[in-house]
Amino acid sequence: MSDVSDFSHTCEQIAKAVLDRGEHIAVAESLTGGNLASELSKAPQAGTWFRGGVVAYHSDVKYGLLEVPEGPVVSETAARAMAATTARLFDAEIVVAVTGEAGPEPDEAAPGTVWFGLDHRGRVSATCKEFDGEPEEVLAQTIGFALELIEGCLR
């Protein structure tokens, strides 16, 4: 299991790469409740390249502010909409959105189901992952994979 303290090196690498490229990053979070933004904001010179994020924990915020179409919020459609809308709102070239179920009880999806939306310069994609473990382990794995998606855009 990863824990949140493991992410500082990754975020430092992201900071270096994004500064070299002159791009900006933003996030849209549900499952992670602001933890992804917290990790990114601790990286070197984050005030230069990290635009910020939206913590859209309640479905109504996703439907309203983030323009997610009515329906399930743990879905490809929701993740894509969250990423695309956040890219526009924050004027960021790279946006990762996360929406999912940490558990322990299922709601819209099985515990550990997480959809990631990625908007990289207007190209929007989505990926679904199934993580194992307790809710805090799902959270850590979600943050780790979101950071991997950002790193992929910077390669």
VMD Tcl script that draws the C-alpha trace (Angstrom):
set ca {
  {0.00 0.00 0.00}
  {1.10 3.54 -0.76}
  {0.52 6.23 1.74}
  {0.15 9.91 1.08}
  {3.71 10.67 2.20}
  {5.01 8.63 -0.73}
  {3.84 11.22 -3.25}
  {6.28 14.07 -2.60}
  {8.97 12.77 -4.97}
  {6.42 12.22 -7.75}
  {5.00 15.72 -7.26}
  {8.53 17.20 -7.37}
  {9.11 15.44 -10.70}
  {5.79 16.76 -12.00}
  {6.73 20.28 -10.89}
  {10.06 20.16 -12.72}
  {8.51 18.82 -15.92}
  {5.55 21.18 -15.96}
  {7.77 24.19 -15.28}
  {10.03 23.16 -18.17}
  {6.98 22.94 -20.47}
  {5.19 26.05 -19.27}
  {1.90 24.22 -18.78}
  {-0.67 24.41 -16.00}
  {-2.42 21.67 -14.04}
  {-5.84 21.58 -12.37}
  {-7.88 18.82 -10.76}
  {-11.52 17.88 -10.24}
  {-11.99 15.60 -7.25}
  {-14.79 13.64 -5.74}
  {-13.48 10.43 -4.16}
  {-10.17 12.03 -3.15}
  {-11.85 14.95 -1.38}
  {-9.08 17.48 -2.05}
  {-6.16 15.17 -1.25}
  {-4.84 15.23 -4.82}
  {-4.82 19.04 -4.86}
  {-3.13 19.01 -1.46}
  {-0.31 16.82 -2.73}
  {0.25 18.91 -5.86}
  {0.16 22.18 -3.93}
  {3.12 21.06 -1.78}
  {5.40 20.66 -4.80}
  {8.07 23.24 -5.69}
  {6.77 26.47 -7.23}
  {3.20 25.14 -7.26}
  {1.91 28.71 -7.28}
  {3.32 29.06 -10.78}
  {1.87 25.97 -12.45}
  {-0.91 24.54 -10.25}
  {-4.16 26.36 -11.05}
  {-6.19 24.66 -8.32}
  {-9.15 22.36 -8.27}
  {-12.75 21.63 -7.51}
  {-13.82 19.23 -4.79}
  {-17.21 18.14 -6.10}
  {-18.17 15.58 -3.49}
  {-21.94 15.98 -3.78}
  {-23.62 14.88 -7.01}
  {-25.44 18.23 -7.35}
  {-22.07 20.02 -7.61}
  {-21.00 17.63 -10.36}
  {-24.28 18.16 -12.25}
  {-24.23 21.94 -11.77}
  {-20.74 23.41 -11.62}
  {-18.95 20.63 -13.50}
  {-21.70 20.06 -16.10}
  {-21.91 16.31 -15.59}
  {-25.02 15.01 -17.38}
  {-27.76 13.61 -15.12}
  {-27.10 9.98 -14.33}
  {-24.47 7.99 -12.48}
  {-21.53 10.03 -11.22}
  {-19.20 7.04 -10.98}
  {-18.96 6.70 -14.75}
  {-16.92 7.44 -17.83}
  {-19.35 10.21 -18.81}
  {-18.97 11.93 -15.45}
  {-15.16 11.67 -15.41}
  {-14.90 13.12 -18.93}
  {-17.27 16.00 -18.16}
  {-15.49 16.80 -14.91}
  {-12.11 16.97 -16.67}
  {-13.28 19.00 -19.66}
  {-15.24 21.54 -17.61}
  {-12.39 21.99 -15.13}
  {-9.92 22.56 -17.98}
  {-12.14 25.37 -19.24}
  {-12.84 26.88 -15.79}
  {-9.17 26.88 -14.75}
  {-7.54 27.50 -18.14}
  {-5.28 24.49 -17.60}
  {-3.60 22.35 -20.23}
  {-3.63 19.24 -18.03}
  {-6.59 18.26 -15.87}
  {-7.24 15.02 -14.01}
  {-10.69 14.26 -12.62}
  {-11.47 11.42 -10.21}
  {-14.83 9.95 -9.26}
  {-15.39 6.61 -7.62}
  {-16.29 4.43 -4.67}
  {-13.80 3.87 -1.86}
  {-16.14 1.68 0.16}
  {-16.59 -0.11 2.37}
  {-20.20 -0.30 1.14}
  {-21.15 -0.05 -2.53}
  {-23.23 2.90 -3.70}
  {-23.22 3.39 -7.48}
  {-20.39 0.94 -8.08}
  {-18.39 -1.73 -6.31}
  {-15.91 -0.44 -3.71}
  {-12.58 0.29 -5.37}
  {-14.15 1.35 -8.70}
  {-12.62 4.65 -9.82}
  {-13.08 6.56 -13.07}
  {-10.35 9.01 -14.11}
  {-10.97 11.74 -16.64}
  {-7.99 13.36 -18.34}
  {-8.08 16.52 -20.42}
  {-4.73 17.22 -22.06}
  {-4.87 20.28 -24.28}
  {-8.50 19.59 -25.19}
  {-8.12 15.85 -25.80}
  {-10.34 14.12 -23.28}
  {-10.03 10.47 -22.29}
  {-11.23 8.30 -19.45}
  {-9.89 5.23 -17.67}
  {-11.53 2.94 -15.14}
  {-9.49 1.21 -12.44}
  {-10.53 -1.37 -9.85}
  {-8.48 -0.99 -6.68}
  {-8.37 -3.40 -3.76}
  {-8.17 -2.63 -0.08}
  {-9.67 -0.55 2.65}
  {-11.01 2.93 1.80}
  {-7.73 4.66 2.74}
  {-5.82 2.24 0.49}
  {-8.20 2.95 -2.39}
  {-7.65 6.66 -1.79}
  {-3.86 6.30 -1.91}
  {-3.99 4.16 -5.06}
  {-6.32 6.71 -6.69}
  {-3.96 9.59 -5.94}
  {-1.01 7.56 -7.22}
  {-2.70 6.71 -10.50}
  {-3.90 10.31 -11.00}
  {-0.29 11.48 -10.61}
  {0.80 8.83 -13.13}
  {-1.70 10.23 -15.62}
  {-0.25 13.71 -15.17}
  {3.29 12.38 -15.58}
  {2.23 10.67 -18.81}
  {1.15 14.02 -20.23}
  {4.54 15.49 -19.39}
  {6.64 12.84 -21.14}
}
mol new
graphics top color blue
foreach p $ca { graphics top sphere $p radius 0.5 }
foreach p [lrange $ca 0 end-1] q [lrange $ca 1 end] { graphics top cylinder $p $q radius 0.2 }
display resetview
